[in-house]
């Protein structure tokens, strides 16, 4: 039974329903003798002497900041529930960013509740306890531990996360009895929201989400370290791809996607987003994730990919590589323009600079090249004012990065896009030029070429640091790097 079902039973006064069996299961039932057998004879598997998770001090500080922002209000932050993929199979679970950011816990159905008390809040993390062996849940339920693996006991969870833990199946009654103002992070747990429907307002809930989004704008040292781990694994994933480009030519873009995914799963939790392995004209489709096209010598490969760490921090890196290891003259011309634009953008990243500065700097360089090449009529200021360069530059030059690939998305515009850069912020700088295969406004030699270069940049006290500097960017260095990997 899911938490959503626990929180909104058809008749709360009814006794617990028997565990449902699969309709077409091969066993019609369970004998009393088997049921008794399954209750006993199991070793004690309790974990003792557990140390707190690595980020326990940071998550505690984040909860303290949240408590200070909303005194006297009950705050409810759900992890979310499993989502059905098909029939009785589920998608891999990923806890809500807000919940994971505040607790470090990543299990489905969890809920963090901050209950107002004198001088602050009382924290409780509501979780499913160990599977019940007495009623057979651990082996008869599809989400029992025999089927999906052991989960921590409430005592173990308290030791790991530094938060008092309670059975989430008791949360419905606790929330029903809640008085005073309540805020909930919406969109993750329909059952929790249903219980709170007459206690919350959309405006208050939006303010909670906004605060938690803006809290992530500046990363602490733990977060910066995790982002560097993600980037380092991503660099190795790109190296893996270069080494197998011959196999990708014999198959498709899927080989590239699969190769990078192997690195992500071995060294991290997953990929941070759907890998874009776009060869040839597919590079002009910004979010090409089908990855089912051919990989041909003489074409460019635009690989946009990132490893996500076990703590949910993701890299976001793009390189555009010549499949055969050498840029053609027109490819190099376009690539070098994007490189120069990225150099200008990165140079504009520093504390005290406006967030928009790096975008404006990169767009100016690209616009200058487009005018120089005769693809759009100048002067440059006119083109920028009218946004005419966007036919070929298409997207913004970057975004905040963290536990979401497009992190802090619910922040206020004045705090994000119209804000000022501060040390500890991490953002991408990713200009691009894309000449669609059917664009009749450009010479034929440009058509079907797409180039993007993307790096993850940390704002430091005296400027910036390129977290993904381990991957070469300059065209000649890219060729030398690829040659060395292919010879190795």
N, C-alpha and C positions, 0 to 999 in steps of 0.2 A: 504494500500500500504506500502510495506516495504521500509526501507531506501535504500536498494540495488536497488529497482525499481525506487525510486526517483532520485538516483544518475546517473542511466543509462537508461533514458527513450528512447523508440524507436524514438520518435520525440520530442525533447525538446520544440519545438515551438507550439505543440498541446495544446489545452486547457485541463484542468484537466479531466481525464476520470471519468465517473460516477462510484460510488462505486459498486463493483461487488456483485451480489446476488448469493446465493447458487443455483446450477442448479436444484435441486429437492426440493426447498423450497416450503412450503405450500401457501405462499402469492406470487402471480404473480407480484406484483408491489406495489407502494406507491401512494396513492391519494394525490392530492395537499392539500386537507384539512388536512389529517393526517400529511403531511410534515410540514404544517404551525403550527399545534398543537404542534409538537415535538420541535419547535424552541423556545417556550416561556413557561412561567409558572414554571421556575426552580429557586430555592433559590440560593442565593449567598453562595458558599462553599469555597471561598478563605481563605487560612490559613494565619493568621497574627501573628507577634511576634515570628516567628520561631527562635530557637536557632541553632547555627552551630552543625554539627554532632560531636560526641565525639573525633574523630581523625582529626578534621579540621586542627589543628596546625601541626600535623605530615604529613598530605598529602601536606600541603603548603611547608613544609621543603623539602619533597621529590621532588616536582616540581622545587623548587629552585636549588636543586642539579643537576637535569636533565638539567635545563636551563644553568647552569654553565658549564656543560660538553659539550654541543653542541651549542656554541655561533654562532649567525648568520645563523642558520638553522631552517627551519620550521619542527616541530615535530608533527606527527599525530598518536594518540593512540586510536583505536576504542574499544568499548565495545563488539561488535559483534551483530549478528542478531539471531532471533528465528530460530530454525531448526525443520523441519517437522519430526514428528514421524511416522505419517501415515495419508494419505489423508489430512484432514483439522485440524488435531490436532498436537500440537507442544510439543517438550521436554520442561521441565522446564528450564527457562533461567538462565544461570550463566555468569555474565560478565567476560571478560578476566581479568586475574590476573593483568596484567600491568595497565589496565585502572582503576580497582578498587583500586589498590595500590596507584595510583596517585590522585584519586578523592574522593574515598569513595562511589561513585555512583554505582548502580548496575542495571540500567535499560537498556533494549535492545535498540540498534540503537544509543546509545550515542557515541560521539567522542570528545576526548580532543585534542585541537590544541594549540600548542605554536608557535606563530608567532614572528619571530625575530624583535626586535626594538632596538634602541640605549640603551645600558646598560643591555640588557637581552631579555626577551620575553613578549609578551602580551598573556595572557591565556584566552581561551574561551572554555566553555563546550557546545557542540552542542547536543540538546535533542529535543525530540518531545514535543511540548507544550500540553496543555489541549486539549481534543477532541473538534473539531469544531461542535457546535450545529446548526449553520446556514446552513451548507450543509448536515447535517444529519450524519456526520461521527461517532459521538459518539454513535449512536444506530444502524446504518446500516452496519458499518464495523465490521468484525470479531475481530479486535483489538481495537474497540471503547471502551470507558470507561464503557458504560452500560454493555458490555460483559465481560471485563477483569478487571475492577476496575479503580478507579481514579488514575491519575498520577499527579505529581506536575507541577504547572505552572512554567514558566521560572523564574519569580520573586521569587517564593518559592525556586526553586533550587539554585538560587544565594545566598539566605540567608542560606541554609543548607550547601552548599559545599564551599562557599567563592570564587566562580569563576564566572565571568560574563557569562551569559547563552544566547544562540541564538537558533533559530529554525534550527534543523538539516536538514530540507528540503531546506535550503538555502546554505548548505555546498558545494554542488557540484559546484556551480558557483564560490564560494570563492576559492576552490582548483584548479579549472581550471585556474584561474587568477594568481595562485601562481608563483612567480619567485624565482630564487636562489635555493640552495640545499634543498631537502626535504627528510625526513626520515619517514617511516611508520612502525608500528608493523604489520607484515603480518599474514595472516591466520585466521582473525576474520571477516572481512567485505569485501566481494568481490567487492561491489560497490565502496567503497572508493579506493581500490587498482586499479580498472579500471580507475577511474578519474586521478590517479597519475601515470599511467603506463609509461608515457614518462618523468617523473620528478624524479624518484627514481632509485636506484640501489640495487641489492641484497646485495652487500657488505656493503653499508651504513646502510641498514635496519637491517642486522645481527648485526652490531655494536650497534645499538640502543637496540635491544632485549638483547644482552649480558650485556650491561650496566645496564638495568633494572633488569636483573636476579641477577647480582652481588650486586646491591644495596640492595637486600633483604637478603644477607648472614648474616648480623648483624641486629638483631631485636631491635627496640626501645622499650621503656617501655610499650607503648600501645600494641604493638604486643605481648610482653611477657605475659601481662595480658590476652589478648584474647586467647593465647595458653593455659594458665592455666585454663581459663574457659572451653575451649574445653576438656581438660583432665579431669577436675572435673566432667563434664557431662558424659564423657566416663566411668569413674569409676562407676558412678551410673548405667550406661547401663550394665556394666558387672555384677553388683550386681543383676540387674533385670533378667539377663539370668540365673544366678545360681538358683534363686528362682523358675524358671519354667522348670528346666531340666526334671522333670517328665512328663510335657506336651510335651516337645520336643521328649522324648522317645516314646510317644504315637503317634507322628505325624512324624516330620522329622527335618532336619537342618533348614528348612524354618521357623519353630517356633522361633528358636534362632535369625535368621536374622530379623524377624518381630518384635520381642521383643526389640531388640536393636534399630531398626529403630524408634519405637515409642518414645523412649527417645530422639533420635536425633532430631525428628521433634517437640517434645514438648519444648525442651530446646534450640535447635539450629536451624540452617537453613536446615540442611540435614545431611546425612552421608558424610564424606569427601572423601570417595571412596567406591567401592563395598565391602560390608562386606564379610569376609571369615569366614564361620561357618562350619569348616571341622571336621567331626567326623570320628574316626577310620582311615582307610588307606587314606581317603581323605586329611588328614593332611599332607601327603607327596606330594600333588599337591600344589605348592607354591601359585598360584592365583586361588584357588578353590572358585568360586563365583556362581556356579550353586545352591549350598545349597539345594539339593533335595535328599540327602541320609539319611539313617537311623541313629538314635542316640541310641547307645546301652550301657547298663550298662557294665562296665568292659573295655570299650574303653576310649580313650582320646578325648577330644574336643579341637581343636585349633581354638581359636576365635581371629581374627585380625580385629579390628574395631575402628572407630574414629568418634566422633561427630564434625561437622563443625559449628562454630559460625555464627551469623548473619552477621559478617564482613568477613567471608570466611576463618578464620583460623581454621585449623583442627588438631585434635589429631591423633595419629597413635600408637595404643597399641595392644600388643598380649599377651595373656595368654593361656597356655595349661593346661587344667583342666581334672581331672578324672571324668567321667560322674557320677559314683556312689560315688564320694567324697573321694576315697582312691586310691592311686597309688599302682599298683602291684610292685613286686620287680624289674622286668626288666624295667617297666615304670619309676620308681623312679631313677634307675641307669642312664638311658638316660637323664631324666629331670635334675638330679643333675649335670651332665656333662655340660649341656647347661647353667644352672644357674651359675656354676663356671666360664664358659667362659664369660658370660655376666658381672659378677662381675669384671673380669679382664679387659674387654672392658670399662666399666664405669670408672674404676680407671684410665684408660689412657686418659680420657677426661679432659683437663685442658688448660688454656690459654698458648700459646707458643708451645704446643704439635703439632706434625704433624697430619693432618687430618687422615692419614692412620694408626696412632698408635693404635687406639681402635680396628680397624679391625684386625691388625696383632696380638694384644694381645689375642683377643678372638679366632682367628683361631689356635693359638699355643696351647691353652688349649684343644680345641676340637681334634686337631691332636694328642696330647699326649694321650688322652683317646682312640682314635681309635687304636693307636699303642699298648697301654696297653691291650686293649681287643683282640688284635690279628687280627683285621679286615684289617689292612694294615701293610706291612712290613716296619719297621723303618730303620735307625734312623729318629727321628722327623724332623731334618733339611732336610734330603733327601725328605721326604714326602712334606714338605712345598715348597721346591724348585721346585718340579715337579707338585705341585698342586694336588696331589693324593687324599687329603682329600675332595676335592670338589665333589667327587662322592656322599658324604653324607652331606656336609655342603652347597653345591649348590650356595648360593647367598652371596653378600657382607654383611657386618655386620651392615650397617646403611646408612643413607642419611640425607640431610638437610630437615627440616620441616618448614612449614609456611602456606602460602595461597594455595600452592599446597602440596599434600602429599609428592611428590618428588620435593621439592622446589629448586629454583635456577638452574634448569636443563640446562639452556643455558649459565651458567657461564663458563669461560675459565677453562681448566683443571688445570692450574697453580694456579688459584684462589680458586679452589674447592678441588678436589681429591688430588692434589699435594700441597695444601696450608697449612696454619697454623691456628689453632683454635684461636678465639678471644672471649672475653666476649661479650655476646649477641647472639652468634650463638646458634641455637637449632637444635639438630640432634637426630636421633634414634640410639639405640644400640640394635641389634636384632639378635644374633646368633641362629643357629638352627641345628638340626640333623634330617635327613630324611632317613628312611630305607624303600625303596619301597617294596610293597607287592610281587613283582616278582624278587627281588634281590637275586640271588642264591649265591652271594659272602659272605653273612652274615648268621649266624645261624637263623633258622626258628623263634626263639622267638623274634628276632629283627624286623622281616618283618611286614610292615604295621604300624609301629610306627613313628610318626612325632612330633617333639617338637620344638617350637620356643617361646622365651621370649623376649618381646620388650618393651622398655620404651623410654620416650621422655626426653632428657637431655639438660638442659640449661648450657652453659659454663659461669661461673661466674669469677669474678676477682681473686678469690683464689682457684678455682677448678671447681666444677659443682654442679648442683642441679637437682635431679630427679623430674620432674614435675608430674610424674605418680606414685610416691611413695605410694599413697593411695591404690594401689592394691598390695597385698602381692606377693612375688616372690619365697621365699624359700619353698621347698616342704611341710614341716611340717606346715608352716604358711598358705599355700594354703589350706591344708586339714582342719585346724582349722577354717579358714575364711569361707569356704564352709559350714561346719557343723553349724556354728553360723547363717548363712543366711537361711539355710534350717530349722532350729529350730524356727527362728523368725516369 
